[in-house]
Amino acid sequence: ELRHRASPWQRNLGYPLAMLGLLALTGISVLIVCFHVLELLLDDAAMPRGIQDASLGQVSFSIFGSFGAALQVVLIFYLMVSSVVGFYSSPLFTRLLPERQDTPLTKIIGNCVSLLVLSSALPVFSRTLGITRFDLLGDFGRFNWLGNFYIVFLYNMGFAGLTTLCLVKRVSWAVQAELIHAFGEHG
């Protein structure tokens, strides 16, 4: 219903640009994680440990300078939004979605707890994937499991593999649906 009420500009320009943006952000995050996997294999310094003696503003946290730092911020925001959307899209938690003017207090508390857990895990998540080396002044690198090569390596490989699988599945299904729609009308 929302698609039918959208203006032609939204349907023909807005939605495709949004999809391209999401595909680009997903692709960039998978590429960064793949490069981080290569760094893990070649250099022990790529492990997500705490930064020692790196004062804020004295050391650049990106090899690409300001552009890289801005890209990291955009990717972290994208990961935050996609994890929240993925959380509420999972069959186990769809019942937790708030309803307009009809949300019980227990559901509100459940939403607050869920969002707090997701936002608390985001710095460790982005740090483990190698998207950023910034520690958010919380020294999340002190977790013992962040020093375990196998856990970090498998976590990165799992993220890259599953994200690529989801991306290929979504894109190929969309292409298949369009091909069936195109050949169905003309055939």
Wavefront OBJ file of the C-alpha trace (Angstrom):
o trace
v 0.000 0.000 0.000
v 2.850 2.397 0.815
v 4.528 1.638 -2.509
v 1.364 2.456 -4.441
v 0.920 5.762 -2.607
v 4.557 6.779 -3.190
v 5.254 9.400 -5.799
v 6.850 8.382 -9.116
v 10.064 10.106 -8.000
v 10.165 7.946 -4.891
v 9.404 4.749 -6.768
v 11.723 5.353 -9.715
v 14.594 7.218 -8.069
v 14.352 7.066 -4.282
v 13.912 3.327 -3.758
v 16.595 2.266 -6.272
v 19.074 4.764 -4.793
v 18.303 3.511 -1.293
v 18.844 -0.081 -2.423
v 22.122 0.822 -4.126
v 23.234 2.620 -0.971
v 22.408 -0.402 1.177
v 24.178 -2.725 -1.253
v 27.226 -0.449 -1.283
v 27.385 -0.227 2.524
v 27.006 -3.990 2.844
v 29.669 -4.584 0.203
v 32.086 -2.122 1.819
v 31.617 -3.698 5.237
v 32.242 -7.189 3.797
v 35.357 -5.907 2.011
v 36.691 -4.341 5.197
v 36.063 -7.572 7.101
v 37.821 -9.577 4.353
v 40.828 -7.260 4.560
v 40.749 -7.658 8.333
v 40.806 -11.451 7.904
v 43.896 -11.082 5.714
v 45.472 -8.817 8.336
v 44.698 -11.403 10.998
v 46.448 -14.075 8.982
v 49.527 -11.936 8.281
v 49.976 -9.725 11.332
v 49.361 -10.301 15.032
v 48.841 -6.547 15.544
v 45.448 -6.801 13.791
v 43.939 -8.531 16.839
v 41.297 -6.308 18.476
v 43.199 -5.539 21.669
v 43.138 -2.272 23.556
v 45.159 0.669 22.284
v 48.070 1.480 24.528
v 49.097 5.120 24.973
v 47.065 6.435 22.053
v 45.581 9.729 23.122
v 42.493 10.908 21.339
v 43.391 13.301 18.524
v 47.072 12.359 18.369
v 46.705 9.152 16.376
v 44.538 8.649 13.314
v 42.314 5.601 13.633
v 41.985 5.252 9.872
v 44.615 4.876 7.206
v 42.470 7.047 4.896
v 42.394 10.028 7.279
v 39.199 12.041 7.611
v 37.432 10.210 4.793
v 38.197 6.853 6.407
v 37.008 8.075 9.799
v 33.756 9.344 8.262
v 33.316 6.013 6.449
v 33.835 4.177 9.744
v 31.158 6.298 11.410
v 28.719 5.629 8.553
v 29.464 1.888 8.630
v 29.032 1.696 12.403
v 25.713 3.545 12.115
v 24.691 1.176 9.294
v 25.633 -1.862 11.400
v 23.648 -0.447 14.309
v 20.525 0.102 12.220
v 20.835 -3.232 10.424
v 21.317 -5.132 13.691
v 18.194 -3.506 15.161
v 16.190 -4.261 11.998
v 17.543 -7.813 11.949
v 16.732 -8.263 15.621
v 13.126 -7.176 15.223
v 12.775 -9.174 11.980
v 13.770 -12.462 13.596
v 10.802 -14.730 14.270
v 11.655 -14.968 17.969
v 11.444 -11.216 18.600
v 8.717 -9.986 16.238
v 6.280 -10.094 19.149
v 8.460 -7.532 20.947
v 7.727 -4.819 18.373
v 5.891 -1.899 20.003
v 2.368 -1.160 18.828
v 1.058 2.365 18.515
v -0.859 3.385 21.649
v -1.163 -0.246 22.740
v 2.215 -1.296 24.145
v 2.204 -2.869 27.608
v 4.864 -1.840 30.116
v 6.555 -5.244 30.024
v 7.007 -4.939 26.260
v 8.453 -1.416 26.692
v 10.917 -2.731 29.284
v 11.816 -5.623 26.982
v 12.483 -3.187 24.137
v 14.657 -0.997 26.384
v 16.682 -4.006 27.552
v 17.072 -5.301 23.984
v 18.220 -1.936 22.636
v 20.612 -1.507 25.579
v 22.187 -4.917 24.928
v 22.477 -4.215 21.186
v 24.037 -0.782 21.734
v 26.445 -2.142 24.332
v 27.584 -4.888 21.974
v 28.129 -2.517 19.041
v 31.629 -1.271 20.028
v 32.910 -4.816 20.563
v 31.186 -5.962 17.374
v 32.737 -3.245 15.203
v 36.085 -3.694 16.910
v 36.126 -7.470 16.431
v 35.219 -7.124 12.747
v 38.059 -4.662 12.212
v 35.752 -1.888 11.040
v 37.320 0.471 13.543
v 40.266 0.440 15.917
v 38.760 3.173 18.042
v 38.185 1.948 21.590
v 35.398 4.389 22.512
v 37.415 5.089 25.665
v 35.899 1.964 27.185
v 38.928 -0.264 26.645
v 36.879 -3.075 25.182
v 40.131 -4.738 24.133
v 40.540 -6.137 27.628
v 38.111 -8.978 27.001
v 40.112 -12.203 27.118
v 38.386 -13.738 24.122
v 39.444 -10.797 21.912
v 42.998 -12.092 22.190
v 42.029 -15.557 20.922
v 42.925 -15.740 17.230
v 40.539 -18.576 16.409
v 37.467 -16.918 17.918
v 38.168 -13.591 16.202
v 39.038 -15.292 12.905
v 35.895 -17.472 12.906
v 33.754 -14.492 13.922
v 35.076 -12.466 10.985
v 34.735 -15.365 8.558
v 31.196 -16.061 9.781
v 30.190 -12.430 9.338
v 31.723 -12.189 5.858
v 30.299 -15.523 4.724
v 26.784 -15.078 6.092
v 26.515 -11.463 4.950
v 27.676 -12.409 1.452
v 25.228 -15.315 1.416
v 22.336 -13.053 2.438
v 23.372 -10.435 -0.099
v 23.585 -12.954 -2.951
v 20.303 -14.538 -1.892
v 18.449 -11.194 -1.795
v 19.906 -9.905 -5.052
v 19.460 -13.176 -6.921
v 15.858 -13.541 -5.699
v 15.089 -9.983 -6.771
v 16.644 -10.605 -10.198
v 14.773 -13.912 -10.535
v 11.474 -12.247 -9.607
v 12.049 -9.473 -12.147
v 12.964 -11.981 -14.863
v 9.887 -14.077 -14.138
v 7.760 -10.929 -14.118
v 9.297 -9.701 -17.393
v 9.033 -13.027 -19.214
v 5.626 -13.768 -17.720
v 4.063 -10.636 -19.189
v 5.646 -10.945 -22.618
v 5.567 -14.736 -22.989
l 1 2 3 4 5 6 7 8 9 10 11 12 13 14 15 16 17 18 19 20 21 22 23 24 25 26 27 28 29 30 31 32 33 34 35 36 37 38 39 40 41 42 43 44 45 46 47 48 49 50 51 52 53 54 55 56 57 58 59 60 61 62 63 64 65 66 67 68 69 70 71 72 73 74 75 76 77 78 79 80 81 82 83 84 85 86 87 88 89 90 91 92 93 94 95 96 97 98 99 100 101 102 103 104 105 106 107 108 109 110 111 112 113 114 115 116 117 118 119 120 121 122 123 124 125 126 127 128 129 130 131 132 133 134 135 136 137 138 139 140 141 142 143 144 145 146 147 148 149 150 151 152 153 154 155 156 157 158 159 160 161 162 163 164 165 166 167 168 169 170 171 172 173 174 175 176 177 178 179 180 181 182 183 184 185 186 187
